[in-house]
């Protein structure tokens, strides 16, 4: 049976908890794969890896960040059929509908590719008597979803 493992610090990492969650095929109700459930230590290691990577990513200029998103876009486009099939098997959708979902995701990626313009911040001269206002957009830190 296919197993879905963790992805930490650019590598696939097998879970050590021995616990798994089932992934069901919504069309048949059959178990099609299982996903490794993390231990607190594994979650901590993932957070530590992200925290260590954060300073370099935060200091990467917006154009280079956009290049990462452009490469992501290219990979999604190159693997559209496989992604649509996986989405179909996980959500019970027909392939055509799944391709539409992947395309809508690409629309969001395309928007993100233009984010350097939005990251510039703002400057307002004369916002009040003797007051100039500026804002800078900066990465906040590690998050999880």
Number of C-alpha atoms within 10 A of each C-alpha: 7 10 14 18 17 17 12 17 15 7 9 11 14 18 18 12 13 10 12 16 12 13 18 17 16 15 12 10 9 11 13 16 16 17 17 19 19 19 14 10 11 18 14 12 14 18 17 15 15 18 13 13 14 16 12 8 15 14 11 11 11 19 14 12 17 18 12 13 19 17 12 16 19 13 11 18 14 11 11 18 16 13 18 22 18 15 19 20 20 16 14 17 18 13 18 13 14 22 20 13 16 19 16 12 14 18 13 12 18 16 11 15 21 15 16 15 10 11 14 13 12 11 12 11 11 10 11 9 7 7 9 11 11 10 11 9 10 11 10 8 12 13 8 6 2
